Amino acid sequence: MRFIKIFTVNILLLVVLSSAGIAQDVSQIMFINELDEKSAANYGDALRMFEFQGRESDSYMLKGYKSETRLTKGMVSLMTARYLQLKKSFMYKIFSTERYAYRACIADKFFGIDGSENDLMSGSELIELFAKINEFKRGR
């Protein structure tokens, strides 16, 4: 079972890093492996994952959060919606809050319909989200 988990993480890591065109240096791989072991990711982890995307933009950053703040699905949804410029949700276009960004991410199949924007994200869930973000970017 442990082998399957490590294999899956390495495949997701390969997808995340290779699609962004980033050389796979050891520090990134170590970060991803450590992130996979975290039961609760934090805002700083999400920022670093967005930085791995190779985009020099602050559009996904949120104000008022410290890097140690535990990451919720709403926070990462708002970051994702800004980064990908999601437009499917009418309410997100109007209000641009974590709640409606989460609903926009559900509409684009980044999250399932169970849960809420207040749920904490684990490290492995964050890695899985970035695999979906990269699939979404390739599909555009």
NUSE-266313 format. One line per 10 residues: number of its first residue (from 0); their letters; for each residue x, y, z of N, C-alpha, C. Coordinates in pm, whole numbers. Atoms other than C-alpha are relative to their C-alpha. Layout:
BEGIN
NUM = A = X:Y:Z:X:Y:Z:X:Y:Z  ...;
REM end
This chain:
BEGIN
0 = MRFIKIFTVN = 83:-119:0:0:0:0:87:125:0  -91:-114:-8:285:237:87:65:25:-136  -60:-12:132:446:166:-254:-95:70:-96  100:-61:90:124:262:-434:-12:149:28  11:-140:-38:102:588:-240:122:78:-50  -122:-68:45:466:680:-314:2:10:-152  5:1:146:423:582:-679:-96:106:-51  100:-99:40:109:796:-710:51:142:21  -53:-133:-30:276:1095:-545:107:37:-103  -105:-29:97:575:1066:-779:-57:27:-139;
10 = ILLLVVLSSA = 65:-26:130:348:1048:-1085:-62:140:2  59:-133:-10:155:1355:-966:108:108:-1  -112:-93:-2:485:1529:-896:55:20:-141  -49:-7:137:604:1449:-1247:-93:84:-87  97:-77:77:283:1592:-1395:8:148:35  -4:-139:-44:299:1908:-1185:125:71:-50  -125:-66:34:664:1983:-1249:28:1:-150  -33:5:143:695:1871:-1610:-91:89:-83  90:-84:80:386:2052:-1737:30:148:19  -36:-140:-23:514:2374:-1585:134:34:-63;
20 = GIAQDVSQIM = -129:-24:64:846:2332:-1765:111:30:98  -98:-30:-103:1042:2347:-1441:92:-120:15  -95:107:-24:1357:2145:-1395:-27:-61:136  32:69:-123:1304:1886:-1128:121:-1:93  -112:0:-94:1552:1988:-865:-40:-69:130  19:82:-119:1590:1798:-543:-85:71:105  76:-71:-103:1445:2069:-318:-150:-3:-29  142:7:35:1116:2068:-509:-56:-139:28  45:136:-23:1090:1691:-493:-12:-27:150  7:17:-145:1168:1694:-121:-121:74:58;
30 = FINELDEKSA = 116:-76:-47:905:1964:-66:-129:-77:-27  122:73:36:640:1761:-251:-15:-125:88  6:119:-86:726:1445:-54:-40:37:143  36:-45:-135:705:1638:276:-145:47:3  138:-48:9:379:1801:165:-98:-116:1  88:117:6:227:1461:92:-23:-60:138  12:56:-135:286:1360:454:-80:89:95  69:-93:-89:111:1667:601:-150:-31:6  144:21:-16:-234:1611:744:-76:129:-23  62:-130:27:-306:1984:710:103:90:-66;
40 = ANYGDALRMF = -88:-92:73:-141:2204:448:-23:141:51  19:-138:-40:-88:2573:509:9:92:-122  2:-99:107:-112:2889:301:135:9:-71  -134:-5:58:265:2894:248:25:-116:-96  -13:115:90:248:2545:93:-69:28:-133  75:-32:122:-14:2664:-155:75:104:-83  -78:-101:73:195:2969:-246:117:-64:-73  -116:65:62:495:2750:-313:-43:-86:-119  49:81:113:290:2515:-533:-35:90:-119  28:-93:110:169:2814:-736:129:52:-62;
50 = EFQGRESDSY = -129:-44:53:529:2932:-768:62:-106:-92  -50:108:85:617:2591:-915:-61:5:-140  66:-8:131:378:2674:-1199:78:88:-97  -87:-78:86:644:2910:-1332:-56:132:-44  63:-126:37:425:3214:-1346:42:108:99  -43:-110:-85:559:3542:-1211:-117:96:22  118:-82:-20:228:3677:-1091:-44:-8:145  54:-2:-134:81:3780:-760:-152:-8:-1  145:-2:14:-275:3745:-890:-69:-101:90  61:104:-81:-339:3430:-685:20:23:149;
60 = MLKGYKSETR = -29:-22:-141:-206:3570:-356:-121:61:72  109:-52:-82:-451:3646:-75:57:93:106  -44:-95:-102:-422:3936:164:-51:-44:137  42:25:-137:-436:3895:540:31:-139:53  -35:133:-48:-299:3541:566:151:-10:18  -142:29:-22:34:3433:712:29:-136:-61  -35:126:65:223:3144:557:-33:-121:88  31:110:-91:152:2931:868:-150:-27:12  144:16:-11:-226:2975:837:-43:-130:-67  45:128:56:-393:2638:785:-88:26:-121;
70 = LTKGMVSLMT = 64:-20:130:-522:2608:431:-139:-62:-4  136:52:19:-895:2572:365:-28:-13:-150  39:15:140:-1065:2467:44:-44:133:-58  42:-131:47:-1210:2817:19:119:87:-38  -119:-80:29:-868:2982:35:65:-44:-131  -67:50:121:-714:2757:-229:-91:12:-122  94:-20:111:-1029:2785:-441:8:143:-53  -12:-139:42:-1001:3163:-446:132:22:-74  -129:-10:67:-633:3135:-537:-6:-63:-140  12:72:127:-715:2884:-813:-87:78:-98;
80 = ARYLQLKKSF = 91:-75:87:-1005:3088:-951:69:125:-56  -75:-117:47:-782:3396:-972:109:-41:-99  -111:46:83:-490:3204:-1121:-48:-45:-138  51:52:127:-700:3031:-1388:-105:90:-65  101:-94:48:-941:3322:-1431:-129:-73:-36  122:77:21:-1245:3098:-1390:-118:93:-21  112:-89:34:-1560:3244:-1539:-135:-72:-1  125:75:9:-1826:2969:-1511:-104:42:102  93:-31:-108:-1980:3088:-1186:-40:148:-3  53:-136:3:-2201:3396:-1213:22:70:135;
90 = MYKIFSTERY = -14:-60:-133:-2191:3453:-836:147:33:31  -142:-30:-21:-1810:3431:-830:40:127:-75  -31:-120:78:-1791:3695:-1103:-43:126:75  53:-116:-72:-1999:3927:-886:72:22:134  -48:-16:-136:-1867:3859:-536:146:-37:23  -141:41:-11:-1522:3692:-578:43:-29:143  -32:40:-136:-1526:3543:-228:43:-146:1  -41:140:-13:-1390:3211:-101:-119:-93:-24  119:84:15:-1742:3071:-89:-35:-23:-146  40:13:141:-1824:3141:-452:114:-50:-87;
100 = AYRACIADKF = -115:58:71:-1472:3058:-570:-2:-152:17  11:144:-24:-1520:2715:-410:-106:-61:-90  107:49:88:-1844:2673:-601:44:1:-147  -54:-4:137:-1669:2779:-924:96:-116:-23  -93:113:11:-1402:2517:-856:-76:-133:-6  84:120:11:-1674:2255:-805:-53:-11:-143  53:0:137:-1825:2356:-1141:105:-46:-102  -108:40:91:-1486:2302:-1307:65:-131:43  -40:134:-43:-1444:1967:-1127:136:-7:72  -120:4:-84:-1150:2063:-905:-32:-66:133;
110 = FGIDGSENDL = 47:61:-124:-1353:1950:-603:-131:-71:-26  130:66:5:-1644:1713:-549:-104:88:69  107:-83:-56:-1980:1842:-433:-13:-15:152  5:16:-145:-1933:1710:-79:106:90:65  -93:-87:-71:-1766:1937:173:-42:146:-8  27:-143:1:-1748:2311:219:130:76:-14  -118:-85:15:-1513:2601:169:81:12:129  -69:-8:-129:-1421:2578:538:79:-125:35  -75:124:-24:-1276:2225:516:149:25:-16  -145:-11:9:-902:2201:580:51:-92:-111;
120 = MSGSELIELF = -62:79:107:-682:2073:296:122:-73:56  -122:74:-36:-426:1799:352:103:26:-109  -105:-16:100:-95:1801:170:-27:-79:-126  27:83:117:-195:1514:-57:-116:56:-82  111:-63:74:-522:1691:-147:50:120:-81  -56:-115:70:-322:2000:-242:79:-45:-123  -73:54:115:-94:1794:-467:-97:-47:-108  101:48:95:-398:1631:-628:-67:118:-70  60:-120:61:-554:1975:-686:90:56:-109  -91:-55:100:-244:2091:-871:13:-90:-122;
130 = AKINEFKRGR = 5:89:117:-254:1784:-1093:-122:36:-85  122:-40:73:-611:1888:-1185:16:137:-64  -24:-133:57:-503:2250:-1238:81:-13:-128  -82:17:119:-239:2135:-1483:-78:-67:-114  85:59:103:-489:1914:-1668:-92:106:-59  90:-107:45:-724:2212:-1687:72:96:-93  -79:-93:83:-450:2437:-1826:31:-60:-136  -29:67:128:-361:2181:-2093:-125:-5:-87  125:11:75:-728:2158:-2193:-48:130:-59  43:-132:52:-761:2530:-2263:50:23:-138;
REM end
